[in-house]
Amino acid sequence: MAKKVVATLKVAGKGKDYSKVITMTKSPKTGAYSFKEQIVPNDNVKDAIAGKL
């Protein structure tokens, strides 16, 4: 089943002010990839992708 993340963010029309950012990192030890999910305001998407958040 799919997660309904967007439904929990809707507060009187403010649900479109946020974006879900998924970044991929490679483990130096094993070489396996892991994914990190964040929900950030639209103004901070570039910072989240760059790893500053």
All heavy atoms as atom14 arrays in JSON, in Angstrom:
{
  "sequence": "MAKKVVATLKVAGKGKDYSKVITMTKSPKTGAYSFKEQIVPNDNVKDAIAGKL",
  "atom14_mask": [
    [1, 1, 1, 1, 1, 1, 1, 1, 0, 0, 0, 0, 0, 0],
    [1, 1, 1, 1, 1, 0, 0, 0, 0, 0, 0, 0, 0, 0],
    [1, 1, 1, 1, 1, 1, 1, 1, 1, 0, 0, 0, 0, 0],
    [1, 1, 1, 1, 1, 1, 1, 1, 1, 0, 0, 0, 0, 0],
    [1, 1, 1, 1, 1, 1, 1, 0, 0, 0, 0, 0, 0, 0],
    [1, 1, 1, 1, 1, 1, 1, 0, 0, 0, 0, 0, 0, 0],
    [1, 1, 1, 1, 1, 0, 0, 0, 0, 0, 0, 0, 0, 0],
    [1, 1, 1, 1, 1, 1, 1, 0, 0, 0, 0, 0, 0, 0],
    [1, 1, 1, 1, 1, 1, 1, 1, 0, 0, 0, 0, 0, 0],
    [1, 1, 1, 1, 1, 1, 1, 1, 1, 0, 0, 0, 0, 0],
    [1, 1, 1, 1, 1, 1, 1, 0, 0, 0, 0, 0, 0, 0],
    [1, 1, 1, 1, 1, 0, 0, 0, 0, 0, 0, 0, 0, 0],
    [1, 1, 1, 1, 0, 0, 0, 0, 0, 0, 0, 0, 0, 0],
    [1, 1, 1, 1, 1, 1, 1, 1, 1, 0, 0, 0, 0, 0],
    [1, 1, 1, 1, 0, 0, 0, 0, 0, 0, 0, 0, 0, 0],
    [1, 1, 1, 1, 1, 1, 1, 1, 1, 0, 0, 0, 0, 0],
    [1, 1, 1, 1, 1, 1, 1, 1, 0, 0, 0, 0, 0, 0],
    [1, 1, 1, 1, 1, 1, 1, 1, 1, 1, 1, 1, 0, 0],
    [1, 1, 1, 1, 1, 1, 0, 0, 0, 0, 0, 0, 0, 0],
    [1, 1, 1, 1, 1, 1, 1, 1, 1, 0, 0, 0, 0, 0],
    [1, 1, 1, 1, 1, 1, 1, 0, 0, 0, 0, 0, 0, 0],
    [1, 1, 1, 1, 1, 1, 1, 1, 0, 0, 0, 0, 0, 0],
    [1, 1, 1, 1, 1, 1, 1, 0, 0, 0, 0, 0, 0, 0],
    [1, 1, 1, 1, 1, 1, 1, 1, 0, 0, 0, 0, 0, 0],
    [1, 1, 1, 1, 1, 1, 1, 0, 0, 0, 0, 0, 0, 0],
    [1, 1, 1, 1, 1, 1, 1, 1, 1, 0, 0, 0, 0, 0],
    [1, 1, 1, 1, 1, 1, 0, 0, 0, 0, 0, 0, 0, 0],
    [1, 1, 1, 1, 1, 1, 1, 0, 0, 0, 0, 0, 0, 0],
    [1, 1, 1, 1, 1, 1, 1, 1, 1, 0, 0, 0, 0, 0],
    [1, 1, 1, 1, 1, 1, 1, 0, 0, 0, 0, 0, 0, 0],
    [1, 1, 1, 1, 0, 0, 0, 0, 0, 0, 0, 0, 0, 0],
    [1, 1, 1, 1, 1, 0, 0, 0, 0, 0, 0, 0, 0, 0],
    [1, 1, 1, 1, 1, 1, 1, 1, 1, 1, 1, 1, 0, 0],
    [1, 1, 1, 1, 1, 1, 0, 0, 0, 0, 0, 0, 0, 0],
    [1, 1, 1, 1, 1, 1, 1, 1, 1, 1, 1, 0, 0, 0],
    [1, 1, 1, 1, 1, 1, 1, 1, 1, 0, 0, 0, 0, 0],
    [1, 1, 1, 1, 1, 1, 1, 1, 1, 0, 0, 0, 0, 0],
    [1, 1, 1, 1, 1, 1, 1, 1, 1, 0, 0, 0, 0, 0],
    [1, 1, 1, 1, 1, 1, 1, 1, 0, 0, 0, 0, 0, 0],
    [1, 1, 1, 1, 1, 1, 1, 0, 0, 0, 0, 0, 0, 0],
    [1, 1, 1, 1, 1, 1, 1, 0, 0, 0, 0, 0, 0, 0],
    [1, 1, 1, 1, 1, 1, 1, 1, 0, 0, 0, 0, 0, 0],
    [1, 1, 1, 1, 1, 1, 1, 1, 0, 0, 0, 0, 0, 0],
    [1, 1, 1, 1, 1, 1, 1, 1, 0, 0, 0, 0, 0, 0],
    [1, 1, 1, 1, 1, 1, 1, 0, 0, 0, 0, 0, 0, 0],
    [1, 1, 1, 1, 1, 1, 1, 1, 1, 0, 0, 0, 0, 0],
    [1, 1, 1, 1, 1, 1, 1, 1, 0, 0, 0, 0, 0, 0],
    [1, 1, 1, 1, 1, 0, 0, 0, 0, 0, 0, 0, 0, 0],
    [1, 1, 1, 1, 1, 1, 1, 1, 0, 0, 0, 0, 0, 0],
    [1, 1, 1, 1, 1, 0, 0, 0, 0, 0, 0, 0, 0, 0],
    [1, 1, 1, 1, 0, 0, 0, 0, 0, 0, 0, 0, 0, 0],
    [1, 1, 1, 1, 1, 1, 1, 1, 1, 0, 0, 0, 0, 0],
    [1, 1, 1, 1, 1, 1, 1, 1, 0, 0, 0, 0, 0, 0]
  ],
  "atom14_positions": [
    [[0.82, -1.17, 0.0], [0.0, 0.0, 0.0], [0.87, 1.25, 0.0], [1.94, 1.25, 0.58], [-0.87, 0.02, 1.23], [-1.96, -0.98, 1.25], [-3.17, -0.11, 2.13], [-4.65, -0.69, 1.8], [0.0, 0.0, 0.0], [0.0, 0.0, 0.0], [0.0, 0.0, 0.0], [0.0, 0.0, 0.0], [0.0, 0.0, 0.0], [0.0, 0.0, 0.0]],
    [[0.39, 2.27, -0.64], [1.14, 3.53, -0.72], [0.92, 4.36, 0.53], [-0.14, 4.33, 1.13], [0.7, 4.3, -1.95], [0.0, 0.0, 0.0], [0.0, 0.0, 0.0], [0.0, 0.0, 0.0], [0.0, 0.0, 0.0], [0.0, 0.0, 0.0], [0.0, 0.0, 0.0], [0.0, 0.0, 0.0], [0.0, 0.0, 0.0], [0.0, 0.0, 0.0]],
    [[1.96, 5.1, 0.91], [1.84, 6.0, 2.04], [1.13, 7.27, 1.59], [1.36, 7.76, 0.49], [3.23, 6.38, 2.56], [3.98, 5.23, 3.14], [5.32, 5.73, 3.63], [6.16, 4.6, 4.15], [7.48, 5.05, 4.57], [0.0, 0.0, 0.0], [0.0, 0.0, 0.0], [0.0, 0.0, 0.0], [0.0, 0.0, 0.0], [0.0, 0.0, 0.0]],
    [[0.28, 7.79, 2.44], [-0.43, 9.02, 2.12], [0.19, 10.17, 2.91], [-0.37, 10.66, 3.86], [-1.91, 8.88, 2.43], [-2.6, 7.87, 1.53], [-4.07, 7.87, 1.75], [-4.73, 6.87, 0.82], [-6.16, 6.85, 0.96], [0.0, 0.0, 0.0], [0.0, 0.0, 0.0], [0.0, 0.0, 0.0], [0.0, 0.0, 0.0], [0.0, 0.0, 0.0]],
    [[1.37, 10.59, 2.49], [2.09, 11.65, 3.19], [1.45, 12.99, 2.92], [1.31, 13.82, 3.8], [3.57, 11.66, 2.75], [4.31, 12.82, 3.38], [4.23, 10.35, 3.13], [0.0, 0.0, 0.0], [0.0, 0.0, 0.0], [0.0, 0.0, 0.0], [0.0, 0.0, 0.0], [0.0, 0.0, 0.0], [0.0, 0.0, 0.0], [0.0, 0.0, 0.0]],
    [[1.03, 13.23, 1.7], [0.49, 14.53, 1.32], [-0.8, 14.83, 2.07], [-1.06, 15.96, 2.44], [0.27, 14.59, -0.2], [-0.35, 15.9, -0.61], [1.58, 14.36, -0.93], [0.0, 0.0, 0.0], [0.0, 0.0, 0.0], [0.0, 0.0, 0.0], [0.0, 0.0, 0.0], [0.0, 0.0, 0.0], [0.0, 0.0, 0.0], [0.0, 0.0, 0.0]],
    [[-1.59, 13.8, 2.34], [-2.86, 14.01, 3.04], [-2.64, 14.54, 4.44], [-3.47, 15.29, 4.96], [-3.66, 12.71, 3.07], [0.0, 0.0, 0.0], [0.0, 0.0, 0.0], [0.0, 0.0, 0.0], [0.0, 0.0, 0.0], [0.0, 0.0, 0.0], [0.0, 0.0, 0.0], [0.0, 0.0, 0.0], [0.0, 0.0, 0.0], [0.0, 0.0, 0.0]],
    [[-1.54, 14.2, 5.08], [-1.29, 14.67, 6.44], [-0.75, 16.09, 6.46], [-0.75, 16.72, 7.49], [-0.3, 13.74, 7.16], [0.92, 13.74, 6.44], [-0.85, 12.34, 7.27], [0.0, 0.0, 0.0], [0.0, 0.0, 0.0], [0.0, 0.0, 0.0], [0.0, 0.0, 0.0], [0.0, 0.0, 0.0], [0.0, 0.0, 0.0], [0.0, 0.0, 0.0]],
    [[-0.28, 16.6, 5.31], [0.28, 17.94, 5.27], [-0.75, 19.0, 4.94], [-0.47, 20.18, 5.06], [1.39, 18.0, 4.21], [2.62, 17.18, 4.5], [3.57, 17.25, 3.33], [3.3, 17.65, 5.76], [0.0, 0.0, 0.0], [0.0, 0.0, 0.0], [0.0, 0.0, 0.0], [0.0, 0.0, 0.0], [0.0, 0.0, 0.0], [0.0, 0.0, 0.0]],
    [[-1.92, 18.6, 4.5], [-2.92, 19.58, 4.1], [-3.55, 20.23, 5.32], [-4.22, 19.59, 6.11], [-4.01, 18.93, 3.24], [-3.55, 18.62, 1.86], [-4.7, 18.22, 0.99], [-4.21, 18.02, -0.42], [-5.3, 17.7, -1.31], [0.0, 0.0, 0.0], [0.0, 0.0, 0.0], [0.0, 0.0, 0.0], [0.0, 0.0, 0.0], [0.0, 0.0, 0.0]],
    [[-3.3, 21.51, 5.47], [-3.9, 22.3, 6.53], [-4.43, 23.57, 5.89], [-3.69, 24.5, 5.61], [-2.87, 22.65, 7.63], [-3.49, 23.51, 8.7], [-2.29, 21.39, 8.23], [0.0, 0.0, 0.0], [0.0, 0.0, 0.0], [0.0, 0.0, 0.0], [0.0, 0.0, 0.0], [0.0, 0.0, 0.0], [0.0, 0.0, 0.0], [0.0, 0.0, 0.0]],
    [[-5.7, 23.6, 5.6], [-6.38, 24.75, 5.01], [-5.67, 25.26, 3.76], [-5.34, 26.43, 3.65], [-6.51, 25.86, 6.05], [0.0, 0.0, 0.0], [0.0, 0.0, 0.0], [0.0, 0.0, 0.0], [0.0, 0.0, 0.0], [0.0, 0.0, 0.0], [0.0, 0.0, 0.0], [0.0, 0.0, 0.0], [0.0, 0.0, 0.0], [0.0, 0.0, 0.0]],
    [[-5.36, 24.36, 2.83], [-4.78, 24.77, 1.56], [-3.28, 24.97, 1.57], [-2.7, 25.48, 0.63], [0.0, 0.0, 0.0], [0.0, 0.0, 0.0], [0.0, 0.0, 0.0], [0.0, 0.0, 0.0], [0.0, 0.0, 0.0], [0.0, 0.0, 0.0], [0.0, 0.0, 0.0], [0.0, 0.0, 0.0], [0.0, 0.0, 0.0], [0.0, 0.0, 0.0]],
    [[-2.59, 24.59, 2.62], [-1.15, 24.78, 2.68], [-0.37, 23.54, 2.3], [0.83, 23.49, 2.44], [-0.74, 25.23, 4.09], [-1.35, 26.54, 4.5], [-0.39, 27.33, 5.28], [-1.02, 28.66, 5.62], [-0.09, 29.72, 5.61], [0.0, 0.0, 0.0], [0.0, 0.0, 0.0], [0.0, 0.0, 0.0], [0.0, 0.0, 0.0], [0.0, 0.0, 0.0]],
    [[-1.03, 22.5, 1.81], [-0.35, 21.26, 1.47], [0.57, 21.38, 0.29], [1.51, 20.61, 0.14], [0.0, 0.0, 0.0], [0.0, 0.0, 0.0], [0.0, 0.0, 0.0], [0.0, 0.0, 0.0], [0.0, 0.0, 0.0], [0.0, 0.0, 0.0], [0.0, 0.0, 0.0], [0.0, 0.0, 0.0], [0.0, 0.0, 0.0], [0.0, 0.0, 0.0]],
    [[0.35, 22.37, -0.56], [1.2, 22.53, -1.73], [2.45, 23.34, -1.43], [3.24, 23.62, -2.31], [0.4, 23.19, -2.85], [-0.7, 22.3, -3.36], [-1.39, 22.91, -4.54], [-2.48, 21.97, -5.03], [-3.17, 22.52, -6.19], [0.0, 0.0, 0.0], [0.0, 0.0, 0.0], [0.0, 0.0, 0.0], [0.0, 0.0, 0.0], [0.0, 0.0, 0.0]],
    [[2.64, 23.76, -0.2], [3.82, 24.53, 0.19], [5.0, 23.63, 0.54], [6.07, 24.12, 0.81], [3.51, 25.42, 1.38], [2.51, 26.51, 1.03], [2.38, 26.84, -0.15], [1.87, 27.03, 1.97], [0.0, 0.0, 0.0], [0.0, 0.0, 0.0], [0.0, 0.0, 0.0], [0.0, 0.0, 0.0], [0.0, 0.0, 0.0], [0.0, 0.0, 0.0]],
    [[4.79, 22.31, 0.53], [5.83, 21.37, 0.91], [6.12, 20.39, -0.22], [5.25, 20.1, -1.04], [5.4, 20.57, 2.15], [5.31, 21.41, 3.39], [4.11, 22.01, 3.75], [6.42, 21.61, 4.19], [4.02, 22.8, 4.89], [6.34, 22.38, 5.34], [5.14, 22.98, 5.67], [5.06, 23.74, 6.8], [0.0, 0.0, 0.0], [0.0, 0.0, 0.0]],
    [[7.35, 19.89, -0.25], [7.74, 18.88, -1.23], [8.45, 17.75, -0.52], [9.1, 17.95, 0.51], [8.68, 19.48, -2.28], [8.03, 20.48, -3.0], [0.0, 0.0, 0.0], [0.0, 0.0, 0.0], [0.0, 0.0, 0.0], [0.0, 0.0, 0.0], [0.0, 0.0, 0.0], [0.0, 0.0, 0.0], [0.0, 0.0, 0.0], [0.0, 0.0, 0.0]],
    [[8.35, 16.56, -1.08], [9.05, 15.4, -0.54], [10.34, 15.23, -1.32], [10.33, 15.1, -2.54], [8.18, 14.16, -0.67], [8.77, 12.94, -0.04], [7.78, 11.79, -0.12], [8.26, 10.59, 0.63], [7.28, 9.51, 0.56], [0.0, 0.0, 0.0], [0.0, 0.0, 0.0], [0.0, 0.0, 0.0], [0.0, 0.0, 0.0], [0.0, 0.0, 0.0]],
    [[11.46, 15.25, -0.62], [12.78, 15.15, -1.24], [13.39, 13.82, -0.84], [13.48, 13.5, 0.34], [13.69, 16.31, -0.8], [15.07, 16.18, -1.39], [13.07, 17.64, -1.18], [0.0, 0.0, 0.0], [0.0, 0.0, 0.0], [0.0, 0.0, 0.0], [0.0, 0.0, 0.0], [0.0, 0.0, 0.0], [0.0, 0.0, 0.0], [0.0, 0.0, 0.0]],
    [[13.8, 13.04, -1.83], [14.44, 11.75, -1.59], [15.87, 11.83, -2.11], [16.09, 12.09, -3.29], [13.69, 10.61, -2.29], [12.23, 10.58, -1.81], [14.37, 9.27, -2.02], [11.36, 9.63, -2.57], [0.0, 0.0, 0.0], [0.0, 0.0, 0.0], [0.0, 0.0, 0.0], [0.0, 0.0, 0.0], [0.0, 0.0, 0.0], [0.0, 0.0, 0.0]],
    [[16.84, 11.63, -1.23], [18.24, 11.67, -1.63], [18.85, 10.29, -1.46], [18.46, 9.53, -0.58], [19.03, 12.69, -0.8], [18.87, 12.41, 0.58], [18.56, 14.11, -1.08], [0.0, 0.0, 0.0], [0.0, 0.0, 0.0], [0.0, 0.0, 0.0], [0.0, 0.0, 0.0], [0.0, 0.0, 0.0], [0.0, 0.0, 0.0], [0.0, 0.0, 0.0]],
    [[19.82, 9.97, -2.31], [20.46, 8.67, -2.29], [21.91, 8.85, -1.87], [22.61, 9.72, -2.38], [20.39, 8.05, -3.68], [21.04, 6.69, -3.79], [20.82, 5.93, -5.41], [21.73, 7.03, -6.44], [0.0, 0.0, 0.0], [0.0, 0.0, 0.0], [0.0, 0.0, 0.0], [0.0, 0.0, 0.0], [0.0, 0.0, 0.0], [0.0, 0.0, 0.0]],
    [[22.37, 8.03, -0.92], [23.75, 8.07, -0.48], [24.34, 6.67, -0.56], [23.65, 5.68, -0.35], [23.88, 8.59, 0.96], [23.1, 7.77, 1.81], [23.4, 10.03, 1.07], [0.0, 0.0, 0.0], [0.0, 0.0, 0.0], [0.0, 0.0, 0.0], [0.0, 0.0, 0.0], [0.0, 0.0, 0.0], [0.0, 0.0, 0.0], [0.0, 0.0, 0.0]],
    [[25.62, 6.61, -0.87], [26.32, 5.33, -0.99], [27.17, 5.13, 0.26], [27.93, 6.01, 0.65], [27.19, 5.32, -2.23], [27.83, 3.99, -2.5], [28.56, 4.0, -3.83], [29.14, 2.64, -4.12], [29.81, 2.61, -5.43], [0.0, 0.0, 0.0], [0.0, 0.0, 0.0], [0.0, 0.0, 0.0], [0.0, 0.0, 0.0], [0.0, 0.0, 0.0]],
    [[27.05, 3.97, 0.86], [27.81, 3.66, 2.07], [29.26, 3.38, 1.69], [29.53, 2.56, 0.81], [27.22, 2.43, 2.75], [28.05, 2.0, 3.8], [0.0, 0.0, 0.0], [0.0, 0.0, 0.0], [0.0, 0.0, 0.0], [0.0, 0.0, 0.0], [0.0, 0.0, 0.0], [0.0, 0.0, 0.0], [0.0, 0.0, 0.0], [0.0, 0.0, 0.0]],
    [[30.21, 4.05, 2.34], [31.61, 3.8, 2.02], [32.09, 2.41, 2.47], [33.02, 1.86, 1.91], [32.36, 4.9, 2.75], [31.44, 5.35, 3.82], [30.05, 5.09, 3.34], [0.0, 0.0, 0.0], [0.0, 0.0, 0.0], [0.0, 0.0, 0.0], [0.0, 0.0, 0.0], [0.0, 0.0, 0.0], [0.0, 0.0, 0.0], [0.0, 0.0, 0.0]],
    [[31.4, 1.87, 3.46], [31.81, 0.58, 4.01], [31.38, -0.59, 3.13], [32.19, -1.44, 2.77], [31.2, 0.44, 5.42], [31.93, -0.53, 6.33], [31.22, -0.62, 7.66], [31.99, 0.08, 8.73], [31.43, -0.15, 10.06], [0.0, 0.0, 0.0], [0.0, 0.0, 0.0], [0.0, 0.0, 0.0], [0.0, 0.0, 0.0], [0.0, 0.0, 0.0]],
    [[30.09, -0.62, 2.79], [29.56, -1.76, 2.05], [29.31, -1.48, 0.57], [29.19, -2.41, -0.21], [28.23, -2.22, 2.67], [27.28, -1.16, 2.56], [28.4, -2.61, 4.12], [0.0, 0.0, 0.0], [0.0, 0.0, 0.0], [0.0, 0.0, 0.0], [0.0, 0.0, 0.0], [0.0, 0.0, 0.0], [0.0, 0.0, 0.0], [0.0, 0.0, 0.0]],
    [[29.22, -0.21, 0.21], [28.92, 0.13, -1.17], [27.44, 0.09, -1.49], [27.04, 0.32, -2.63], [0.0, 0.0, 0.0], [0.0, 0.0, 0.0], [0.0, 0.0, 0.0], [0.0, 0.0, 0.0], [0.0, 0.0, 0.0], [0.0, 0.0, 0.0], [0.0, 0.0, 0.0], [0.0, 0.0, 0.0], [0.0, 0.0, 0.0], [0.0, 0.0, 0.0]],
    [[26.62, -0.2, -0.51], [25.17, -0.25, -0.72], [24.59, 1.16, -0.68], [25.13, 2.06, -0.04], [24.51, -1.1, 0.37], [0.0, 0.0, 0.0], [0.0, 0.0, 0.0], [0.0, 0.0, 0.0], [0.0, 0.0, 0.0], [0.0, 0.0, 0.0], [0.0, 0.0, 0.0], [0.0, 0.0, 0.0], [0.0, 0.0, 0.0], [0.0, 0.0, 0.0]],
    [[23.51, 1.33, -1.4], [22.85, 2.63, -1.44], [21.72, 2.68, -0.41], [21.04, 1.7, -0.19], [22.27, 2.89, -2.83], [23.33, 3.16, -3.87], [23.78, 2.15, -4.71], [23.88, 4.43, -4.0], [24.75, 2.39, -5.66], [24.86, 4.68, -4.95], [25.28, 3.67, -5.77], [26.25, 3.9, -6.71], [0.0, 0.0, 0.0], [0.0, 0.0, 0.0]],
    [[21.56, 3.84, 0.2], [20.45, 4.04, 1.11], [19.73, 5.32, 0.71], [20.33, 6.22, 0.11], [20.93, 4.14, 2.56], [21.77, 5.26, 2.72], [0.0, 0.0, 0.0], [0.0, 0.0, 0.0], [0.0, 0.0, 0.0], [0.0, 0.0, 0.0], [0.0, 0.0, 0.0], [0.0, 0.0, 0.0], [0.0, 0.0, 0.0], [0.0, 0.0, 0.0]],
    [[18.47, 5.39, 1.05], [17.65, 6.52, 0.66], [17.17, 7.25, 1.9], [16.79, 6.64, 2.88], [16.45, 6.05, -0.16], [16.85, 5.39, -1.45], [17.03, 4.02, -1.51], [17.06, 6.14, -2.58], [17.4, 3.41, -2.68], [17.44, 5.54, -3.76], [17.61, 4.17, -3.82], [0.0, 0.0, 0.0], [0.0, 0.0, 0.0], [0.0, 0.0, 0.0]],
    [[17.19, 8.58, 1.83], [16.73, 9.41, 2.94], [15.59, 10.28, 2.42], [15.75, 10.97, 1.42], [17.87, 10.28, 3.44], [17.51, 11.14, 4.62], [18.7, 11.94, 5.09], [18.33, 12.82, 6.25], [19.43, 13.69, 6.64], [0.0, 0.0, 0.0], [0.0, 0.0, 0.0], [0.0, 0.0, 0.0], [0.0, 0.0, 0.0], [0.0, 0.0, 0.0]],
    [[14.45, 10.22, 3.1], [13.29, 10.99, 2.69], [13.07, 12.14, 3.66], [13.17, 11.95, 4.87], [12.04, 10.11, 2.68], [12.1, 8.98, 1.69], [10.84, 8.14, 1.71], [9.89, 8.49, 2.43], [10.81, 7.13, 1.01], [0.0, 0.0, 0.0], [0.0, 0.0, 0.0], [0.0, 0.0, 0.0], [0.0, 0.0, 0.0], [0.0, 0.0, 0.0]],
    [[12.81, 13.32, 3.1], [12.52, 14.49, 3.9], [11.34, 15.22, 3.3], [11.17, 15.23, 2.09], [13.7, 15.47, 3.91], [14.94, 15.0, 4.58], [16.05, 16.03, 4.46], [16.19, 16.66, 3.43], [16.82, 16.2, 5.51], [0.0, 0.0, 0.0], [0.0, 0.0, 0.0], [0.0, 0.0, 0.0], [0.0, 0.0, 0.0], [0.0, 0.0, 0.0]],
    [[10.56, 15.86, 4.13], [9.49, 16.73, 3.67], [9.9, 18.14, 4.06], [10.04, 18.45, 5.24], [8.14, 16.34, 4.28], [7.78, 14.93, 3.81], [7.07, 17.34, 3.88], [6.54, 14.39, 4.42], [0.0, 0.0, 0.0], [0.0, 0.0, 0.0], [0.0, 0.0, 0.0], [0.0, 0.0, 0.0], [0.0, 0.0, 0.0], [0.0, 0.0, 0.0]],
    [[10.15, 18.98, 3.06], [10.69, 20.31, 3.28], [9.81, 21.35, 2.6], [9.1, 21.04, 1.64], [12.13, 20.42, 2.76], [13.06, 19.51, 3.52], [12.21, 20.13, 1.29], [0.0, 0.0, 0.0], [0.0, 0.0, 0.0], [0.0, 0.0, 0.0], [0.0, 0.0, 0.0], [0.0, 0.0, 0.0], [0.0, 0.0, 0.0], [0.0, 0.0, 0.0]],
    [[9.85, 22.59, 3.06], [9.13, 23.66, 2.36], [9.72, 23.86, 0.96], [10.9, 23.57, 0.72], [9.39, 24.9, 3.22], [9.77, 24.37, 4.55], [10.43, 23.05, 4.31], [0.0, 0.0, 0.0], [0.0, 0.0, 0.0], [0.0, 0.0, 0.0], [0.0, 0.0, 0.0], [0.0, 0.0, 0.0], [0.0, 0.0, 0.0], [0.0, 0.0, 0.0]],
    [[8.91, 24.33, 0.04], [9.36, 24.49, -1.34], [10.55, 25.43, -1.46], [11.36, 25.29, -2.37], [8.21, 25.01, -2.21], [7.17, 23.95, -2.44], [7.43, 22.76, -2.31], [5.97, 24.37, -2.79], [0.0, 0.0, 0.0], [0.0, 0.0, 0.0], [0.0, 0.0, 0.0], [0.0, 0.0, 0.0], [0.0, 0.0, 0.0], [0.0, 0.0, 0.0]],
    [[10.7, 26.37, -0.55], [11.83, 27.3, -0.6], [13.16, 26.61, -0.27], [14.22, 27.1, -0.66], [11.6, 28.43, 0.4], [10.36, 29.24, 0.07], [9.93, 29.22, -1.1], [9.82, 29.88, 0.99], [0.0, 0.0, 0.0], [0.0, 0.0, 0.0], [0.0, 0.0, 0.0], [0.0, 0.0, 0.0], [0.0, 0.0, 0.0], [0.0, 0.0, 0.0]],
    [[13.13, 25.5, 0.43], [14.36, 24.84, 0.9], [14.69, 23.57, 0.14], [15.52, 22.79, 0.59], [14.24, 24.52, 2.38], [14.09, 25.75, 3.22], [14.46, 26.84, 2.81], [13.53, 25.6, 4.4], [0.0, 0.0, 0.0], [0.0, 0.0, 0.0], [0.0, 0.0, 0.0], [0.0, 0.0, 0.0], [0.0, 0.0, 0.0], [0.0, 0.0, 0.0]],
    [[14.08, 23.35, -1.02], [14.31, 22.1, -1.75], [15.77, 21.99, -2.23], [16.4, 20.95, -2.08], [13.33, 21.98, -2.93], [13.71, 20.83, -3.84], [11.92, 21.8, -2.43], [0.0, 0.0, 0.0], [0.0, 0.0, 0.0], [0.0, 0.0, 0.0], [0.0, 0.0, 0.0], [0.0, 0.0, 0.0], [0.0, 0.0, 0.0], [0.0, 0.0, 0.0]],
    [[16.31, 23.08, -2.75], [17.69, 23.04, -3.25], [18.69, 22.8, -2.13], [19.67, 22.1, -2.29], [18.03, 24.33, -3.99], [17.33, 24.43, -5.32], [17.77, 25.64, -6.09], [17.04, 25.71, -7.41], [17.45, 26.88, -8.21], [0.0, 0.0, 0.0], [0.0, 0.0, 0.0], [0.0, 0.0, 0.0], [0.0, 0.0, 0.0], [0.0, 0.0, 0.0]],
    [[18.43, 23.36, -0.95], [19.29, 23.13, 0.21], [19.22, 21.68, 0.67], [20.23, 21.09, 1.07], [18.91, 24.06, 1.35], [19.21, 25.52, 1.05], [20.08, 25.77, 0.2], [18.57, 26.38, 1.67], [0.0, 0.0, 0.0], [0.0, 0.0, 0.0], [0.0, 0.0, 0.0], [0.0, 0.0, 0.0], [0.0, 0.0, 0.0], [0.0, 0.0, 0.0]],
    [[18.03, 21.09, 0.62], [17.86, 19.7, 1.04], [18.59, 18.76, 0.09], [19.2, 17.78, 0.52], [16.38, 19.35, 1.11], [0.0, 0.0, 0.0], [0.0, 0.0, 0.0], [0.0, 0.0, 0.0], [0.0, 0.0, 0.0], [0.0, 0.0, 0.0], [0.0, 0.0, 0.0], [0.0, 0.0, 0.0], [0.0, 0.0, 0.0], [0.0, 0.0, 0.0]],
    [[18.55, 19.04, -1.2], [19.25, 18.2, -2.17], [20.75, 18.33, -2.02], [21.48, 17.35, -2.13], [18.79, 18.56, -3.6], [17.32, 18.17, -3.78], [19.66, 17.87, -4.65], [16.72, 18.62, -5.08], [0.0, 0.0, 0.0], [0.0, 0.0, 0.0], [0.0, 0.0, 0.0], [0.0, 0.0, 0.0], [0.0, 0.0, 0.0], [0.0, 0.0, 0.0]],
    [[21.22, 19.52, -1.7], [22.65, 19.75, -1.52], [23.17, 19.17, -0.21], [24.38, 19.1, 0.0], [22.95, 21.23, -1.58], [0.0, 0.0, 0.0], [0.0, 0.0, 0.0], [0.0, 0.0, 0.0], [0.0, 0.0, 0.0], [0.0, 0.0, 0.0], [0.0, 0.0, 0.0], [0.0, 0.0, 0.0], [0.0, 0.0, 0.0], [0.0, 0.0, 0.0]],
    [[22.28, 18.77, 0.69], [22.69, 18.16, 1.95], [22.87, 19.16, 3.07], [23.46, 18.84, 4.1], [0.0, 0.0, 0.0], [0.0, 0.0, 0.0], [0.0, 0.0, 0.0], [0.0, 0.0, 0.0], [0.0, 0.0, 0.0], [0.0, 0.0, 0.0], [0.0, 0.0, 0.0], [0.0, 0.0, 0.0], [0.0, 0.0, 0.0], [0.0, 0.0, 0.0]],
    [[22.38, 20.37, 2.9], [22.54, 21.39, 3.92], [21.48, 21.33, 5.0], [21.59, 21.96, 6.02], [22.53, 22.78, 3.28], [23.7, 23.01, 2.35], [23.63, 24.37, 1.71], [24.76, 24.54, 0.71], [24.64, 25.82, 0.0], [0.0, 0.0, 0.0], [0.0, 0.0, 0.0], [0.0, 0.0, 0.0], [0.0, 0.0, 0.0], [0.0, 0.0, 0.0]],
    [[20.41, 20.56, 4.79], [19.35, 20.45, 5.79], [19.44, 19.15, 6.53], [19.8, 18.16, 6.07], [17.97, 20.56, 5.14], [17.59, 21.93, 4.66], [16.21, 21.89, 4.03], [17.58, 22.94, 5.78], [0.0, 0.0, 0.0], [0.0, 0.0, 0.0], [0.0, 0.0, 0.0], [0.0, 0.0, 0.0], [0.0, 0.0, 0.0], [0.0, 0.0, 0.0]]
  ]
}
